[in-house]
Amino acid sequence: MRGRVIAGKYELQRQVGQGGMGMVWEAQDTTLRRAVAVKLMSPDQVSSASFRARFEREAQALARIRSEHIVQVHDYGVEDGAPYIVMELLAGEDLEARLQREGKLSASLVVQLLRQVANGLTEASLLGIVHRDLKPANLFIVAGGARELVKLLDFGVAWMRTTRDAPSPTSGRTVIGTPHYMSPEQVRGREPSLLGDLWSLGVVAYQALTGQLPFPEGHLGSLIVSICIDPVPPPSVVNPELPKALDGFFEIALAKQPDARFQSATSFIEALASACKTTTTTTILAVDDEPDMAHLIKMRFRKQIRSATYRFLFAENGQAALEILRQNPDVDVLLSDINMPVMDGLTLLEHTPELSPFLRTIMVSAYGDMGNIRRAMNVGAFDFVVKPIDFGDLDTTIKKAARTVTEHRAMASSDGENKVLRKLASSVLLRRLSALELDAALGTELIEATVAVIVISRPHDDPTEHPDIYARALNANYEVIVPVVQQHNGMVDTIFTEEIVCAWTGSGHLERALDACGAVCKEVANLAELAGQDSPYSPGLSIGVATGRLLSTCVGSSVGGRFTYTIVGPPLGEALNLARVAQRGDIYVSHIARRQAGNRYPFDDAQVGSGPMRMLWGQAADRVFESPTIEVSTT
């Protein structure tokens, strides 16, 4: 292979890497006289149309992204029937090699490295590209330069959002990735999104800070269950040198539900930087084109700088300030002049919320420029000071802004606590509270609805003999069932050991209920196939569905103040009876529900009479209920 010339100009010199899809060679571009990296597809995969398409999509994904933190592609082509990608040649090591050598890294270094990864992910997500295989081996630390530069590698299994209806070769219904870094929704074959990449980034951060994986199980089936249901071990317990604030950070970063996580790479890295802080230093970015302003600030605030009360960063214009904010998302206060070249302070102010949502801005301008100061306050400035600057007044204003930042971060944390409280409340009540006043929400309402009772089959006849296994099996199935129900706009009314009562109201409630029940069965069955017959998913489910008029009402006793808001009525009892007589893997539907469902859903034609009907959801119903393809990469 050495000495072979690709496309008439790329002379292969030595192999520098090997991955799941091919080999990477250092080569000489004889036309431009530069060293490059050439990725060649493995010979045993060249004949596979799906692998060839995936290889091509990697080149397309890399070519679309313009970021210093994404490896750049120079060329793509096919030589003797085998595709190749020509990329920039990197010198250094990947994060996996660094962790193998050093075990774990300092918090400041982790923030510095992952901030660059977050920037690369942001650029990719803006183009609708999801990496799907983020892990230390794919994060390359380039040697040399004033700082360590991180580049994100290997977009071989990347997913790209397109306008075409046809599924791509790496479609969202394929379970693919490296298991220890996969999110719960990736395990279940859900459509990829940036939030899945941010979960993987959270796993990388945890591993780099503690030297351990958050979910370290070696058996694939046990690992899948752990990812879906186990809480994150507090990093401050694994590594006592870490601040306890990181425990709360990872509860959000590795939350099981995507909407409970950080919703952007910027908010992720800002929160990580804040949690890694071991002091109460206020970080201030001063932006002014006057050359002596930085020296003046350092002189006037020298005591605060020496005591680490303040840390100042400086930029000469708005554009330079934006780059500093991207590299330092933990900045608390922005101190900005209004009139500057390249980018003025007002334009800068408009861009800061997307980079640092907690940041507070103090504008600086001449006394006679009140028109621009009013504009700044309308755009979102926290306060202003006028030139010549009274540094005592500026100090007071900075402290006031810093207190506000601290309060808003605490409020964000408290919002996380409110999410926990919402988990403990009835979905039916929460739905009504969102639309009605409290007194009205607690009243009684007659509704048309569809009820499904989902019964989780026991892994053992007597749960008291294996209580841990029993509880784990229930939780593993709950984590599958509840999101699917909510995805189909349903409500989980009651969970009673193995039985989950769900309800759908409003237009199309029966159709949404049947869609959800079929999707739940398919997802549990596919997880059983992926995780193995000893997994909590293998016993399966039985479901009963009925439709009709129900009461949503508050029931209970005033003695002791124990009430619950729930649904009652004949359809609930009918669905409960159907679920209890159904066999494992069966969906039994009441006669009324069967009649109203029409011909859209497949039913067992062998059943006759006015009794319950069995709805099909397996291979005979694949045209109705999609299921993920199982394809897991272990490389």
DOVEXMI-917520 format. One line per field, with one value per residue (C-alpha): residue in one letter; x negated, y negated, z. Coordinates in steps of 0.02 Angstrom, whole numbers, plus 32768, in hexadecimal, padded with zeros to 4 digits. Layout:
res <- [a_...]
u <- [X_...]
v <- [Y_...]
w <- [Z_...]
This chain:
res <- [m_r_g_r_v_i_a_g_k_y_e_l_q_r_q_v_g_q_g_g_m_g_m_v_w_e_a_q_d_t_t_l_r_r_a_v_a_v_k_l_m_s_p_d_q_v_s_s_a_s_f_r_a_r_f_e_r_e_a_q_a_l_a_r_i_r_s_e_h_i_v_q_v_h_d_y_g_v_e_d_g_a_p_y_i_v_m_e_l_l_a_g_e_d_l_e_a_r_l_q_r_e_g_k_l_s_a_s_l_v_v_q_l_l_r_q_v_a_n_g_l_t_e_a_s_l_l_g_i_v_h_r_d_l_k_p_a_n_l_f_i_v_a_g_g_a_r_e_l_v_k_l_l_d_f_g_v_a_w_m_r_t_t_r_d_a_p_s_p_t_s_g_r_t_v_i_g_t_p_h_y_m_s_p_e_q_v_r_g_r_e_p_s_l_l_g_d_l_w_s_l_g_v_v_a_y_q_a_l_t_g_q_l_p_f_p_e_g_h_l_g_s_l_i_v_s_i_c_i_d_p_v_p_p_p_s_v_v_n_p_e_l_p_k_a_l_d_g_f_f_e_i_a_l_a_k_q_p_d_a_r_f_q_s_a_t_s_f_i_e_a_l_a_s_a_c_k_t_t_t_t_t_t_i_l_a_v_d_d_e_p_d_m_a_h_l_i_k_m_r_f_r_k_q_i_r_s_a_t_y_r_f_l_f_a_e_n_g_q_a_a_l_e_i_l_r_q_n_p_d_v_d_v_l_l_s_d_i_n_m_p_v_m_d_g_l_t_l_l_e_h_t_p_e_l_s_p_f_l_r_t_i_m_v_s_a_y_g_d_m_g_n_i_r_r_a_m_n_v_g_a_f_d_f_v_v_k_p_i_d_f_g_d_l_d_t_t_i_k_k_a_a_r_t_v_t_e_h_r_a_m_a_s_s_d_g_e_n_k_v_l_r_k_l_a_s_s_v_l_l_r_r_l_s_a_l_e_l_d_a_a_l_g_t_e_l_i_e_a_t_v_a_v_i_v_i_s_r_p_h_d_d_p_t_e_h_p_d_i_y_a_r_a_l_n_a_n_y_e_v_i_v_p_v_v_q_q_h_n_g_m_v_d_t_i_f_t_e_e_i_v_c_a_w_t_g_s_g_h_l_e_r_a_l_d_a_c_g_a_v_c_k_e_v_a_n_l_a_e_l_a_g_q_d_s_p_y_s_p_g_l_s_i_g_v_a_t_g_r_l_l_s_t_c_v_g_s_s_v_g_g_r_f_t_y_t_i_v_g_p_p_l_g_e_a_l_n_l_a_r_v_a_q_r_g_d_i_y_v_s_h_i_a_r_r_q_a_g_n_r_y_p_f_d_d_a_q_v_g_s_g_p_m_r_m_l_w_g_q_a_a_d_r_v_f_e_s_p_t_i_e_v_s_t_t]
u <- [8000_7F70_7F3F_7FE9_8027_80DF_8134_808D_804B_805D_7FC7_7FE3_7F50_7F81_801E_8048_80F0_8178_8232_82D2_82E9_8238_8180_8130_808B_8011_7FF7_7F9E_8004_7F89_7FE6_7FEE_7F55_7FA5_7FC4_8078_80DB_8134_81C0_81DE_8274_824E_824A_82CB_8348_8332_83B7_8439_84A8_84DB_8426_83F5_8486_8454_83A0_83DB_844B_83B6_835C_83F8_8410_835B_835C_83F4_83AD_8335_82EB_823B_827B_82B3_8233_8234_824E_81EC_822A_8299_829E_82A2_8206_8217_82C6_8292_82BC_823E_823E_81AB_81A0_8128_809B_809A_8009_802D_8097_814E_819F_81AB_80ED_80DD_8154_8100_805B_8096_8133_8194_817C_818C_8234_81EA_819D_823E_829E_821A_821E_82DA_8302_82B2_8316_83B5_838A_8373_8417_8472_8430_8464_8512_8533_8522_8593_8501_84FD_8459_84A4_83FC_83AE_8329_8275_822D_8282_8241_8194_811F_80AD_7FF9_7FA0_7FE2_8006_8094_80CE_8145_81CD_8217_82AE_828D_82EA_8394_83A9_844F_8488_853F_8573_8620_865D_86FD_8711_8793_872B_86C2_8607_8586_8572_8628_866F_86BC_8611_85C0_850A_8478_83FF_8469_8417_8431_84E1_8575_8617_8670_85E0_85EC_86A6_868A_86DD_86BA_860C_85F6_8573_85B3_8575_84C8_84CD_84F2_8457_83F4_8431_83F0_8348_8342_836B_82E6_8262_8287_8296_8233_82CE_8365_840D_845A_83CA_8426_83CA_845F_84BF_856B_8540_84F2_858E_85FC_8581_857D_863B_8661_85CA_85A1_84F7_847B_844F_83A4_8370_8381_831B_8298_82A2_8231_82BF_833A_83E7_8433_8403_847E_850E_84C1_84BC_856E_85A2_851F_854A_8605_8666_86E2_8697_8703_86BB_8608_85A9_85FA_8560_84A5_848C_84F9_84A4_83F4_8424_8473_83DA_8364_83CF_83D9_831C_82FD_82B2_82B5_8335_82D0_8336_82F8_8309_82EC_82BE_82D6_828E_8225_81C5_8115_80FE_81A4_8160_80CD_8140_81B8_8128_80E5_818C_81C2_8117_8151_81E7_817A_80F6_817C_81CE_8270_826C_821F_8215_820E_81F8_822D_8217_82BF_8362_8327_828F_8300_8373_82E0_82A8_8359_8359_82B7_82EC_83A5_838D_8382_83F9_83F6_83D8_8397_83A5_838B_8410_83AB_8323_82DE_8303_8399_83E8_842A_84E2_84C5_845F_84ED_8567_84F6_84CA_856A_854C_849A_84B3_8568_853B_84C3_84EC_84AF_847A_846D_83EC_8401_83EE_8470_84B4_84D8_8579_85D5_8563_8569_8628_8619_85A2_8618_86A7_8640_8617_8588_8587_8547_84D5_8449_840E_8362_82F8_8312_832F_82D9_832E_83D7_839A_8365_8412_8466_83F9_8424_84DE_84D2_8471_84F7_857C_8519_850A_85C6_85F5_8583_85D5_8680_864C_861B_86C1_871A_86C7_8712_87BD_87A9_8792_8833_888F_885A_88B7_895C_89E6_89D7_8A92_8A86_89EF_8A4A_8ADF_8A72_8A1F_8AC7_8B31_8B27_8B04_8BB8_8BFD_8B74_8BA3_8C59_8CB1_8CBB_8D15_8CA3_8C9B_8BF9_8B9A_8B49_8ABB_8A82_89D1_899C_88E4_88C8_8867_87BA_87DB_887A_8852_8807_87D6_8757_86F6_872D_869D_86B9_8774_8761_86DE_874E_87E0_8777_8725_87D1_8816_8788_87C1_887D_8891_8831_888E_8936_8905_88C3_8971_89BC_89FC_89FE_89C0_8A48_8A14_8984_89AE_891F_892A_89C1_89B8_8A5A_8A4C_8ACF_8AE6_8B65_8B90_8B9B_8B5D_8B46_8B67_8AED_8A64_8A80_8A74_89DA_8988_89B1_896A_88CE_88B3_88BD_8846_87C7_87C7_87B8_8723_86CE_86E7_8692_8603_85EB_8608_8684_8649_8670_8705_8757_8761_87FE_8863_8905_89BF_8A34_8AEE_8B3F_8BF0_8C44_8CDB_8D15_8CAD_8CA8_8C09_8C1C_8BC8_8BE1_8BA4_8BC2_8BB4_8B73_8AB7_8AC8_8AAE_8AFA_8AD0_8B11_8B3B_8BB2_8C43_8CCC_8CFF_8C7A_8BF2_8C37_8C4A_8B96_8B58_8BB4_8B76_8AC1_8ACE_8B12_8A9E_8A09_8957_8939_89F3_8A58_8B10_8B8A_8C40_8CC7_8CF8_8C45_8C2F_8CC9_8C93_8BE0_8C1D_8BA5_8B0B_8AC9_8AA7_8B0D_8B13_8B95_8BA9_8C05_8CBF_8D50_8D6A_8CDB_8C2F_8BC3_8B07_8AAA_8A10_896E_88E4_88A7_8958_896C_88C3_8917_896D_88EF_883A_87B1_86F7_8676_85F9_8547_84CA_8417_839B_8305]
v <- [8000_7F89_7F27_7F3C_7E9C_7E6F_7E04_7DE7_7D73_7DB8_7E28_7E97_7E97_7EE9_7F24_7EB6_7EFA_7F7B_7F6B_7FCD_7F97_7F8A_7F5E_7EB2_7E94_7E05_7DD3_7D51_7CE2_7CDE_7C4F_7BD4_7C1F_7C32_7CBF_7CFC_7D88_7E03_7E70_7F0F_7F81_8030_80AC_811D_808C_8048_80BD_807F_7FF7_7FBA_7FA9_7F4F_7ED7_7EB9_7E98_7E18_7DC5_7DB0_7D4F_7CE7_7CC0_7C8B_7C21_7BBE_7B8D_7AFA_7B01_7B08_7B8F_7C06_7C64_7C18_7C7D_7C50_7CCF_7D66_7DE5_7E9B_7EF9_7FA6_7FB5_7F85_7EDA_7E6D_7DCA_7D52_7CEC_7C7A_7CD9_7CC2_7CDA_7CFD_7D7C_7DA1_7D88_7E44_7E53_7DC0_7E0E_7EB8_7E64_7DEA_7E3C_7D9B_7CE2_7C42_7BEA_7B4F_7BB8_7C19_7B75_7B32_7BCD_7BED_7B36_7B4F_7BEE_7B90_7B0A_7B8F_7BE4_7B3D_7B1E_7BCE_7BC1_7B1C_7B81_7C0C_7C84_7CF8_7D54_7DEC_7E37_7DB7_7E08_7DE7_7E47_7DCB_7D2E_7D07_7C91_7C3C_7C25_7B7E_7ACC_7A56_7AC4_7B76_7B7A_7BFF_7C43_7CB6_7D4D_7DDB_7DA6_7E54_7E73_7DBD_7D9B_7D09_7CBD_7CB0_7C7A_7D23_7D99_7E33_7E73_7E53_7EDF_7EAA_7E87_7E5B_7F08_7F5A_7F7D_7F58_7F15_7F49_7F92_7F40_7E93_7EAC_7E4A_7EA1_7E63_7E9E_7F4B_7F4C_7F17_7E6C_7DE4_7D9B_7CEA_7C7A_7CAC_7D5D_7D19_7CAF_7D4C_7D9D_7D00_7D0E_7DC1_7D86_7CFA_7D73_7DED_7D64_7D1C_7DBF_7E3D_7EAC_7EC3_7E93_7F35_7FB3_8059_80CE_8138_80E3_810E_80D0_8033_8008_801A_7FB4_7F26_7F21_7F29_7F19_7E72_7E25_7E4B_7DA0_7D71_7D20_7DCC_7E23_7D98_7D37_7CAF_7C76_7BED_7C2A_7BB2_7C30_7CAD_7C3C_7C18_7CD1_7CEE_7C77_7CA5_7D5F_7D4E_7DDF_7D6F_7CFC_7C66_7C6C_7C55_7BBB_7B86_7B41_7B60_7AAE_7AC7_7B70_7B29_7A8D_7AF9_7B6C_7AD9_7A90_7B36_7B4C_7AA5_7AB8_79FE_7973_790E_789C_78A5_7800_77E3_772D_76F6_764E_7612_7593_75DD_75A3_75E5_7692_7646_75CC_7656_76C3_7632_75FE_76B0_76F6_7726_7786_77DC_780F_7855_78B3_7854_781C_786A_77F7_7824_77A0_7787_76F2_7703_7764_77E8_7813_7816_7898_790C_78F7_791E_79BC_79F2_79B8_79DB_79C1_7902_78B1_77F8_77A1_76EF_76A4_75FD_75CE_757F_75F5_7629_76D2_76F5_7675_7696_7697_7720_7781_7773_77C1_785C_787F_78DB_796C_7983_7963_795A_792B_789F_77ED_7759_76AD_762C_75A0_74FF_7444_73E3_7391_7437_7458_748C_7523_754A_7551_75C4_7633_763E_766B_76F5_7742_76E8_76FF_7650_75C6_7553_74B3_7472_7437_74D5_74CA_756E_7573_756D_75EF_7663_7656_7676_770F_7758_773A_778F_7822_783B_7840_78C3_792F_791E_7950_79E8_7A1A_7A04_7A77_7AF8_7AE1_7AFF_7BAA_7BC9_7B97_7C1A_7C9C_7C61_7C6C_7D22_7D45_7CF8_7D48_7D29_7D0D_7C85_7C33_7C2C_7BD6_7B60_7B23_7AEE_7ABF_7A65_7AD4_7AE0_7B06_7B85_7BE8_7BF6_7C89_7C94_7D10_7D39_7DA7_7E07_7EA6_7F07_7F84_7FF1_8031_80C6_80EE_81A9_81E2_822A_829D_82E2_82A0_81F0_81FD_8284_820C_815C_8102_815B_813B_8080_8070_80C7_8054_7FB6_7FEE_8005_7F64_7F04_7F48_7F3D_7E8E_7E2D_7E87_7E5F_7DA8_7DA5_7DD5_7D4A_7DC1_7DB5_7E32_7E2F_7EB6_7F2F_7FC2_803F_809C_803B_7F90_7F33_7EBA_7E49_7DE6_7D5B_7CE0_7CF7_7DA0_7DE6_7E9B_7E95_7E48_7ECB_7F5C_7F10_7F00_7FB2_7FFB_7F8F_7FC2_807B_8068_8006_807F_8113_80C5_809B_8150_8188_810E_8128_81E4_8260_8241_8187_8132_811C_81D3_8200_8188_8127_8145_80B4_8093_8001_7FBC_7F19_7EB8_7E38_7E1F_7DAB_7D4D_7D21_7D09_7D9F_7DC6_7D9B_7CF7_7D59_7D46_7CDD_7D6E_7D4B_7D79_7D3A_7DCA_7E13_7E89_7EDD_7F7E_7F73_7F77_8017_8064_803A_8081_8125_8133_8117_819C_8222_81F7_8267_8226_81BD_81A6_8106_8126_80A1_8090_80B1_7FF9_7FC1_8044_8005_7F4E_7F76_7FAF_7FFE_7F96_8010_80CA_8140_81FD_822D_82D8_8287_8273_823B_81A4_81C6_8177_8174_8192_8109_8141_80E2_815B_817F_8184_80CE_8086_8012_7FBC_7FC1_7F9A_7FEC_7FC7_8032_807A_804E_8029_7FF8_8036_7FE1]
w <- [8000_8027_7F8D_7F3B_7EE8_7EFC_7E77_7E23_7EAB_7F5D_7F80_8019_8091_8136_818F_8223_825B_8249_826D_8258_81A3_8162_8170_817B_8122_8124_806F_8006_7F94_7F03_7EAD_7F3F_7F95_803F_80BA_80C6_8115_80A2_80E6_8082_8097_80D6_8044_8097_809D_7FED_7FA8_8025_7FDC_8089_80C3_8023_8039_80EE_80B9_8039_80BA_812E_80A7_8085_813E_8156_80B8_80F5_819F_81AD_825B_829F_8314_828A_8221_8173_80D4_8036_7FB6_7F99_7F0D_7ED6_7EA1_7E53_7E9A_7F4B_7F95_7FEF_8054_8058_80F9_8154_81AA_8266_82E0_8396_83F4_8413_84BC_84D6_84D0_8547_85C5_85B7_85E4_866A_86AF_86C8_86A2_8706_8702_86AF_8623_8608_85F5_857E_850F_850E_84EE_8444_8426_8454_83D4_834E_837B_8371_82C1_828B_82D8_827E_81DD_821E_823B_82D2_82F3_834E_8383_83F6_8463_849B_8406_8391_83E8_83A7_8405_8388_83C3_83BC_83BD_844D_848B_8472_83DF_83DE_833E_832F_82BF_826A_8228_81DD_8236_8236_8217_81A9_81A7_80F4_80A2_804F_8094_806C_80FD_80EF_80FD_81B3_81D7_827E_8293_829F_8347_8326_8389_8411_849F_8538_84EC_84A7_84ED_8521_8485_8417_8464_8439_8384_8391_8312_8335_8376_83C2_846F_8451_8425_84C4_852B_84DF_8505_85B9_85C2_857E_85FF_868D_8654_8641_86EF_8751_86EC_86E4_8675_86C4_8685_8682_866A_85F4_85BD_8532_8578_8627_85DE_857B_8616_867E_8600_85FE_86B8_872C_877E_8760_87ED_8838_87F1_8896_88E7_885F_8864_890A_88C3_8852_888A_88BE_8840_87BA_8804_87D3_872A_86FB_8739_86AD_862A_863A_865A_860F_85B3_852E_855E_8610_85D0_859A_84F8_84A2_84A1_84E1_857B_8598_859A_85FB_8683_8684_8696_8722_877E_8773_87C6_8873_889C_8897_881A_87AA_86F7_8699_85DF_85BC_8507_84D2_8441_84AB_84BF_8573_85B5_85E2_8642_869C_86D3_8710_8777_87C3_87EE_881E_88CE_888D_880A_888B_8900_886D_888A_87D3_8739_86A2_85EA_8563_84AE_843A_83DE_83DB_8360_83CA_8463_8414_83F7_84AC_84E6_847D_84D0_857F_859B_8657_8641_86BD_868E_85E8_85F3_8545_84EF_846F_83E3_83A3_82F8_82A5_8317_838C_8439_8407_8385_8404_8481_8406_83F2_84A7_84E0_8467_84AA_8563_85A0_8654_8622_8659_85F2_8632_85A6_85AB_8548_854B_85AE_8512_84BC_851A_847C_8464_851E_8514_847E_84DE_8572_84FD_84AC_8554_85AA_8667_8692_8652_868C_8639_860D_8663_86C8_8783_87B3_885D_8806_8787_8813_8862_87BA_8798_8842_8823_8778_87C2_8848_87C0_875F_87FC_881E_876C_8771_8816_87C6_8738_87BA_8812_876C_876C_8818_87D5_874D_87D6_882A_8785_8778_881A_87E1_877B_86C0_86B8_873D_86EC_8646_8698_86FF_8660_861A_86B3_8759_87F0_8831_8785_8763_87FE_87C9_8774_86B7_8644_85B1_8516_8522_84FC_8589_857C_860B_85ED_8656_8668_8672_870B_86F0_8787_87D3_8881_887E_8936_890C_889A_88CD_8877_87D2_87DE_87FF_8776_86F8_8721_8713_8671_8621_866B_8618_8570_8586_85CF_8548_84BC_850D_851F_846D_8433_849E_8523_85E1_8661_86E4_875F_8778_87E7_87EE_8746_8705_86B2_868E_85FA_85AC_850C_84F4_846A_83B0_8371_8421_83ED_835C_83C7_844D_83D3_8381_842B_8460_83C0_83CE_8484_845A_83C8_842D_84BF_8448_83EF_8493_84C8_8427_8441_84FD_84FF_8548_85F9_85EE_8644_859A_856A_85D1_8564_857E_8575_854F_855A_84FE_8510_84DF_851A_859B_8638_86CE_86F9_87B0_8857_88CA_8979_8A2E_8A8B_8B21_8B15_8A77_89FE_8953_88A1_87FC_878A_870A_8731_86CD_8672_85E7_866C_86B7_860B_85D9_867E_8664_85B0_85E5_866C_85F7_8566_8549_854C_84B2_848C_8478_849C_8460_8495_8414_8411_83F7_836D_8312_831F_82E6_823C_81C1_81E3_8267_824F_82BB_82CC_824A_829B_832C_8319_8383_83F2_846C_8472_83D7_83D0_8374_8313_832B_82F4_8245_8203_8237_8205_818A_821C_82A9_8281_82E4_82EE_8297_8312_82DF_836A_834D_83CF_8380]
